[in-house]
Amino acid sequence: MIDPSALSLQPKGPCIASCTGFSIADIEQVFGTNFTPGNKVTLLWKDRESFNIIFDAIRAAREHICLEFYIFRNDETGTELAELLKKKAKEGVRVYLLYDHFGSFTTPAAFWQDLVTAGVAVRASRPFKWMSPLHYVHRDHTKLIIVDGERAFTGGLNIANEYRGYHILRKKTGWRDTGIFLEGPVAITLLGRFRRVWEIWKGSFPEAPEGLGAFPDGVAVLPVFSHSARERRRLRKLLYYSINSSRKSIYLTTAYFTPSRRMVQVLEAAVSRGVDVRLLLPGISDIPSAHYAGRAFFTKLLRAGIRIYNYSGVILHAKTAVFDGEWSIIGSANLDFQSLRRNDEGNVGICGKAFGELMDGVFSQDLLKSEEISLAEWHRRPWTEKLKENFFALFRRRL
């Protein structure tokens, strides 16, 4: 484990895209998509850091702003961003906003109409249909912003006060989340992906800008997006490949954890071959049912030698994975049935030791704010907790 006190967590220059144990060519073959080389990347994980960069990038937009979010509320954070988007639209910048119908269900129609009146193109993804109500379980859980085909953001946070730590009377700490800010050719790659999704929901989109050229010593970035059953299968295949190929360490951070039997088996197999497997989960959750359903697997995982930590203080909402300190995945996908089987998700993968060490360092910092669960302690939990776990585990495929 990297000592966080000895590691600068803010990269002073571009990370070189190289792996030793993991091969970029092998990852491309497994996932079926190529890396986009030559990008500058900035890992965002400190309080309010992501929102500061997002707002600054949007203020600097000249041609296009594309946003895709699961939750976009009309609270102070959402209203401030909406006002900025309306201002940019009036300046002649083309603004496109795609929100998930279920995730943003409580946001009133007047809020969207106000944006449309100001010149912002707005669409709802996966709306409810009376003729096929069961399709409403599929949601667009992606969090994505693209500016001018040059800069892009993705990660775990939504547009709402709790992710920013906003409070009208005092400064509060936001939920613990992780994002990544990308500059370079990958922004054009992501813009092409946004355009395809936008057109699915009956939106028209002009020709894309040229974007930026490659940074000479930049990072190769793999877009790991899933918008179909086939792409979700590829995402699962990539996760299993990453776990099975690890030889030293697997550090997983996720907000919602309801693993499949296969996921449990491959994690157990990793421990049996000597891999240090650690799982960082929320100590408190905004969705108690999912929280308890995941805890139903703790006994089996702890007995196998997997180390489990609960984050303390605020809600943990980050979704990251780092394998052998070399191959990292950051984005919106949780290790649960909903993300891996039903949702549209947005992630990126980065293969390189410099970035992997940065990810290991952030994981180490998070462990300092967490409590490890021992098997003996876990056995002593109240019977009421066990009852809740067993009950909600029955519905783990619906959470």
C-alpha positions as CSV (number, residue, x, y, z in Angstrom):
1,M,0.0,0.0,0.0
2,I,1.3,3.5,-0.9
3,D,2.0,5.7,2.1
4,P,-0.2,8.7,1.4
5,S,2.1,11.0,3.4
6,A,4.9,10.3,0.9
7,L,2.8,10.8,-2.2
8,S,1.7,14.0,-3.9
9,L,-1.8,13.4,-5.0
10,Q,-1.9,16.3,-7.4
11,P,0.1,15.3,-10.6
12,K,2.6,18.0,-11.6
13,G,2.7,16.9,-15.2
14,P,1.1,14.3,-17.6
15,C,1.1,10.7,-16.5
16,I,2.9,8.4,-19.0
17,A,0.5,5.8,-20.4
18,S,2.4,2.6,-19.8
19,C,1.6,-0.7,-18.0
20,T,3.8,-3.6,-17.1
21,G,1.5,-6.3,-15.8
22,F,-1.6,-5.2,-17.7
23,S,-1.4,-4.8,-21.5
24,I,-3.2,-2.0,-23.3
25,A,-3.5,-4.3,-26.3
26,D,-5.1,-7.1,-24.1
27,I,-7.5,-4.6,-22.5
28,E,-8.6,-3.4,-26.0
29,Q,-9.1,-6.9,-27.1
30,V,-11.2,-7.8,-24.0
31,F,-13.4,-4.7,-24.2
32,G,-13.5,-4.4,-28.0
33,T,-12.7,-0.7,-28.2
34,N,-9.4,1.2,-28.6
35,F,-7.8,3.6,-26.2
36,T,-7.6,7.2,-27.3
37,P,-3.9,8.3,-26.7
38,G,-2.5,11.8,-25.9
39,N,-4.7,13.2,-23.2
40,K,-4.1,15.2,-20.1
41,V,-6.0,13.9,-17.0
42,T,-6.8,15.4,-13.6
43,L,-8.2,13.2,-10.9
44,L,-10.9,15.1,-8.8
45,W,-11.6,13.9,-5.3
46,K,-11.4,16.8,-2.9
47,D,-14.3,18.7,-1.5
48,R,-15.9,21.0,-4.1
49,E,-13.0,20.5,-6.5
50,S,-15.1,18.9,-9.2
51,F,-17.7,21.6,-9.2
52,N,-15.1,24.4,-9.4
53,I,-13.6,22.8,-12.5
54,I,-17.0,22.1,-14.1
55,F,-18.2,25.6,-13.7
56,D,-14.9,27.1,-14.9
57,A,-14.9,24.9,-18.0
58,I,-18.5,25.8,-18.9
59,R,-17.8,29.5,-18.4
60,A,-14.9,29.2,-20.9
61,A,-17.0,27.4,-23.6
62,R,-17.0,28.9,-27.1
63,E,-19.0,26.4,-29.3
64,H,-20.6,23.4,-27.6
65,I,-21.6,22.3,-24.1
66,C,-23.0,18.8,-23.7
67,L,-24.3,17.5,-20.4
68,E,-25.7,14.1,-19.5
69,F,-26.8,13.5,-15.9
70,Y,-28.8,11.0,-13.9
71,I,-29.9,13.6,-11.4
72,F,-30.2,17.3,-12.2
73,R,-32.2,19.1,-9.4
74,N,-33.6,22.5,-9.2
75,D,-31.9,23.3,-5.9
76,E,-29.2,26.0,-5.4
77,T,-26.6,24.0,-7.3
78,G,-28.8,23.0,-10.2
79,T,-30.2,26.5,-10.5
80,E,-26.7,28.1,-10.5
81,L,-25.6,25.8,-13.3
82,A,-28.9,26.3,-15.2
83,E,-28.3,30.1,-15.1
84,L,-24.8,29.7,-16.4
85,L,-26.1,27.4,-19.2
86,K,-28.8,30.0,-20.2
87,K,-26.1,32.7,-20.2
88,K,-23.9,30.7,-22.5
89,A,-26.8,29.9,-24.8
90,K,-27.6,33.6,-25.1
91,E,-23.9,34.1,-26.0
92,G,-24.4,31.8,-29.0
93,V,-22.9,28.6,-27.5
94,R,-24.9,25.5,-28.4
95,V,-26.0,23.8,-25.2
96,Y,-27.4,20.3,-25.0
97,L,-28.7,18.8,-21.8
98,L,-29.8,15.2,-21.4
99,Y,-31.3,14.1,-18.1
100,D,-32.6,10.8,-16.9
101,H,-36.4,10.8,-16.5
102,F,-36.4,8.7,-13.3
103,G,-33.4,10.2,-11.6
104,S,-34.7,13.8,-12.2
105,F,-38.3,12.9,-11.6
106,T,-38.8,15.6,-8.9
107,T,-37.4,18.4,-11.0
108,P,-40.4,20.4,-12.2
109,A,-41.3,20.8,-15.9
110,A,-41.1,24.6,-15.5
111,F,-37.4,24.3,-14.7
112,W,-36.7,22.5,-18.1
113,Q,-39.0,24.8,-20.0
114,D,-37.1,27.8,-18.7
115,L,-33.9,26.4,-20.1
116,V,-35.6,25.6,-23.4
117,T,-36.9,29.2,-23.6
118,A,-33.4,30.5,-23.1
119,G,-32.1,28.4,-26.0
120,V,-30.9,25.3,-24.3
121,A,-31.8,22.0,-26.1
122,V,-33.2,19.7,-23.4
123,R,-34.1,16.0,-23.7
124,A,-35.2,13.3,-21.2
125,S,-33.7,9.9,-21.5
126,R,-35.6,6.7,-20.9
127,P,-39.0,8.3,-20.1
128,F,-41.8,6.3,-18.6
129,K,-44.1,4.7,-21.2
130,W,-47.5,3.2,-20.3
131,M,-47.2,0.7,-23.0
132,S,-43.9,-0.7,-21.6
133,P,-43.8,0.2,-17.9
134,L,-41.1,-2.4,-17.1
135,H,-38.6,-0.6,-19.2
136,Y,-38.6,2.1,-16.6
137,V,-36.1,0.0,-14.6
138,H,-33.5,0.9,-17.2
139,R,-31.9,4.3,-16.4
140,D,-29.3,6.6,-17.8
141,H,-26.9,6.7,-14.8
142,T,-24.2,8.5,-16.8
143,K,-22.5,11.7,-15.6
144,L,-20.8,13.4,-18.5
145,I,-19.9,17.0,-19.6
146,I,-18.1,17.8,-22.8
147,V,-17.0,21.4,-23.7
148,D,-16.0,22.3,-27.3
149,G,-14.9,18.8,-28.0
150,E,-11.7,19.7,-26.1
151,R,-12.5,19.1,-22.4
152,A,-14.6,16.5,-20.7
153,F,-15.7,15.4,-17.2
154,T,-17.1,12.2,-15.9
155,G,-17.4,10.5,-12.5
156,G,-19.9,9.7,-9.8
157,L,-21.4,13.0,-8.9
158,N,-24.8,14.4,-9.9
159,I,-26.0,18.0,-10.1
160,A,-27.5,18.5,-6.6
161,N,-26.5,20.2,-3.4
162,E,-25.5,17.0,-1.5
163,Y,-22.7,16.3,-4.0
164,R,-21.4,19.8,-3.8
165,G,-21.7,20.3,0.0
166,Y,-23.9,23.4,-0.5
167,H,-25.9,24.9,2.3
168,I,-27.5,28.3,2.2
169,L,-26.3,29.3,5.8
170,R,-23.0,27.5,6.2
171,K,-20.3,25.6,4.3
172,K,-20.9,21.8,4.5
173,T,-18.9,18.9,3.3
174,G,-20.3,17.2,0.2
175,W,-20.5,13.5,-0.3
176,R,-17.2,11.8,-0.9
177,D,-17.1,11.3,-4.7
178,T,-14.5,11.0,-7.4
179,G,-14.4,12.5,-10.9
180,I,-11.9,12.9,-13.7
181,F,-11.3,15.9,-15.9
182,L,-10.0,15.1,-19.4
183,E,-8.3,17.3,-22.0
184,G,-7.4,16.1,-25.4
185,P,-8.6,13.8,-28.2
186,V,-10.7,11.7,-26.0
187,A,-13.2,14.6,-25.6
188,I,-14.0,14.2,-29.3
189,T,-14.5,10.5,-28.8
190,L,-16.9,11.1,-26.0
191,L,-18.7,13.8,-28.0
192,G,-19.4,11.2,-30.7
193,R,-20.8,8.9,-28.1
194,F,-23.0,11.7,-26.7
195,R,-24.2,12.6,-30.2
196,R,-25.4,9.0,-30.8
197,V,-27.3,8.9,-27.5
198,W,-28.7,12.4,-28.1
199,E,-30.1,11.3,-31.4
200,I,-31.8,8.2,-29.9
201,W,-33.9,10.6,-27.9
202,K,-34.9,12.6,-31.0
203,G,-32.4,15.4,-30.7
204,S,-30.6,16.9,-33.7
205,F,-26.9,17.7,-33.4
206,P,-24.6,19.7,-35.7
207,E,-21.2,18.7,-37.0
208,A,-18.6,18.2,-34.2
209,P,-15.8,20.7,-33.7
210,E,-12.2,19.6,-34.5
211,G,-11.1,19.4,-30.9
212,L,-7.6,19.4,-29.5
213,G,-4.6,17.6,-30.9
214,A,-2.8,15.0,-28.8
215,F,-0.5,15.9,-26.0
216,P,3.0,14.5,-26.8
217,D,3.4,12.7,-23.4
218,G,-0.3,12.4,-22.7
219,V,-2.3,9.5,-21.3
220,A,-4.2,6.9,-23.2
221,V,-7.8,6.8,-22.1
222,L,-10.4,4.1,-22.7
223,P,-14.0,5.2,-22.7
224,V,-16.0,2.5,-20.9
225,F,-19.5,3.4,-21.6
226,S,-22.5,1.1,-21.7
227,H,-25.8,2.0,-23.4
228,S,-27.1,-1.5,-24.5
229,A,-27.2,-5.0,-23.2
230,R,-24.1,-5.8,-25.4
231,E,-22.1,-3.0,-24.0
232,R,-23.1,-4.0,-20.4
233,R,-21.8,-7.5,-21.1
234,R,-18.5,-5.9,-22.3
235,L,-18.3,-3.9,-19.1
236,R,-18.8,-7.0,-17.0
237,K,-16.2,-8.9,-19.1
238,L,-13.7,-6.1,-18.5
239,L,-14.3,-6.1,-14.7
240,Y,-13.8,-9.9,-14.5
241,Y,-10.7,-9.7,-16.7
242,S,-9.3,-7.0,-14.5
243,I,-9.9,-9.0,-11.3
244,N,-8.6,-12.3,-12.7
245,S,-5.5,-10.7,-14.2
246,S,-4.5,-8.9,-11.0
247,R,-1.4,-10.3,-9.2
248,K,-0.8,-7.9,-6.4
249,S,-3.7,-5.7,-5.3
250,I,-7.4,-5.0,-6.1
251,Y,-8.8,-1.8,-4.4
252,L,-12.5,-1.3,-5.1
253,T,-14.5,1.7,-4.0
254,T,-18.3,1.7,-4.6
255,A,-21.4,3.4,-3.3
256,Y,-23.7,0.4,-3.8
257,F,-22.5,-3.2,-3.5
258,T,-24.8,-6.1,-4.3
259,P,-22.4,-8.6,-6.0
260,S,-23.4,-11.5,-8.2
261,R,-22.3,-15.0,-7.2
262,R,-19.7,-14.8,-10.0
263,M,-18.3,-11.5,-8.6
264,V,-17.9,-13.1,-5.1
265,Q,-16.2,-16.1,-6.6
266,V,-13.6,-14.2,-8.7
267,L,-12.8,-12.0,-5.6
268,E,-12.4,-15.1,-3.5
269,A,-10.2,-16.7,-6.2
270,A,-8.0,-13.5,-6.3
271,V,-7.4,-13.8,-2.5
272,S,-6.5,-17.5,-2.9
273,R,-3.7,-16.6,-5.3
274,G,-2.2,-14.1,-2.9
275,V,-3.8,-10.8,-4.1
276,D,-4.6,-8.1,-1.6
277,V,-8.3,-7.4,-2.1
278,R,-9.8,-4.5,-0.3
279,L,-13.4,-3.2,-0.6
280,L,-14.3,0.4,0.5
281,L,-18.0,0.9,1.1
282,P,-20.2,3.6,2.7
283,G,-20.6,3.5,6.5
284,I,-24.0,5.2,6.0
285,S,-26.0,5.3,2.8
286,D,-28.7,7.3,1.1
287,I,-30.4,4.0,0.0
288,P,-30.7,1.8,3.2
289,S,-32.2,-1.1,1.3
290,A,-29.2,-1.4,-1.0
291,H,-26.9,-0.9,1.9
292,Y,-28.3,-3.8,3.8
293,A,-28.6,-6.1,0.8
294,G,-24.8,-5.7,0.2
295,R,-24.0,-6.4,3.8
296,A,-25.6,-9.8,3.5
297,F,-22.4,-10.9,1.6
298,F,-19.9,-9.6,4.2
299,T,-19.6,-12.9,6.1
300,K,-18.6,-14.9,3.0
301,L,-16.2,-12.2,1.8
302,L,-14.5,-11.7,5.2
303,R,-14.1,-15.5,5.6
304,A,-12.4,-15.6,2.2
305,G,-9.8,-13.0,3.4
306,I,-11.3,-9.9,1.6
307,R,-10.7,-6.8,3.7
308,I,-13.8,-4.5,4.0
309,Y,-13.8,-0.9,5.2
310,N,-16.7,1.4,6.0
311,Y,-16.2,5.1,5.2
312,S,-17.0,7.4,8.1
313,G,-18.4,10.9,8.4
314,V,-20.1,11.6,5.1
315,I,-21.8,9.4,2.5
316,L,-19.3,7.7,0.1
317,H,-20.6,7.9,-3.5
318,A,-17.4,7.3,-5.4
319,K,-17.0,4.4,-8.0
320,T,-13.4,3.5,-8.7
321,A,-11.2,0.5,-9.1
322,V,-7.5,0.1,-9.3
323,F,-5.7,-3.1,-10.1
324,D,-2.0,-3.8,-9.3
325,G,-1.5,0.0,-9.0
326,E,-1.5,0.1,-12.8
327,W,-5.0,-0.2,-14.4
328,S,-7.7,2.1,-13.1
329,I,-11.4,2.6,-13.8
330,I,-13.3,5.7,-12.7
331,G,-16.9,6.6,-13.4
332,S,-20.5,6.1,-12.6
333,A,-20.9,2.3,-12.4
334,N,-21.4,0.6,-9.0
335,L,-20.8,-3.0,-8.3
336,D,-24.5,-3.8,-8.2
337,F,-27.1,-5.5,-10.4
338,Q,-28.6,-2.2,-11.5
339,S,-25.3,-0.7,-12.9
340,L,-24.0,-3.9,-14.4
341,R,-27.2,-5.3,-15.9
342,R,-29.7,-2.4,-16.5
343,N,-28.3,1.1,-16.4
344,D,-26.5,3.2,-19.0
345,E,-23.2,4.0,-17.4
346,G,-20.1,6.2,-18.1
347,N,-16.6,5.3,-17.1
348,V,-13.0,5.7,-18.3
349,G,-10.1,3.4,-17.9
350,I,-6.4,4.6,-17.6
351,C,-3.5,2.2,-17.8
352,G,-0.3,3.6,-16.3
353,K,1.8,3.3,-13.1
354,A,2.0,7.0,-12.4
355,F,-1.8,7.4,-12.4
356,G,-2.2,4.0,-10.7
357,E,0.0,5.2,-7.8
358,L,-2.2,8.3,-7.6
359,M,-5.3,6.1,-7.3
360,D,-3.6,3.9,-4.7
361,G,-2.7,7.1,-2.7
362,V,-6.3,8.4,-2.8
363,F,-7.5,4.9,-1.6
364,S,-5.0,5.0,1.2
365,Q,-6.2,8.5,2.2
366,D,-9.8,7.2,2.3
367,L,-8.8,4.3,4.5
368,L,-7.6,6.8,7.1
369,K,-11.2,8.0,7.3
370,S,-12.6,4.5,7.4
371,E,-13.1,1.6,9.9
372,E,-12.1,-1.9,9.0
373,I,-14.6,-4.6,9.7
374,S,-13.2,-7.7,11.4
375,L,-14.9,-11.1,11.1
376,A,-15.2,-11.4,14.9
377,E,-16.8,-8.0,15.2
378,W,-19.1,-8.8,12.3
379,H,-20.4,-11.9,14.0
380,R,-21.3,-9.8,17.0
381,R,-23.6,-7.4,15.1
382,P,-27.3,-7.2,16.4
383,W,-29.8,-9.8,15.2
384,T,-31.9,-6.9,13.9
385,E,-29.1,-6.0,11.5
386,K,-29.0,-9.6,10.3
387,L,-32.7,-9.6,9.7
388,K,-32.6,-6.5,7.6
389,E,-29.7,-7.9,5.6
390,N,-31.4,-11.2,4.8
391,F,-34.7,-9.4,4.0
392,F,-33.3,-6.9,1.5
393,A,-30.9,-9.4,0.0
394,L,-34.1,-11.1,-1.4
395,F,-34.6,-8.0,-3.6
396,R,-31.0,-7.3,-4.5
397,R,-31.8,-7.5,-8.3
398,R,-34.4,-4.8,-7.9
399,L,-32.3,-2.3,-5.9
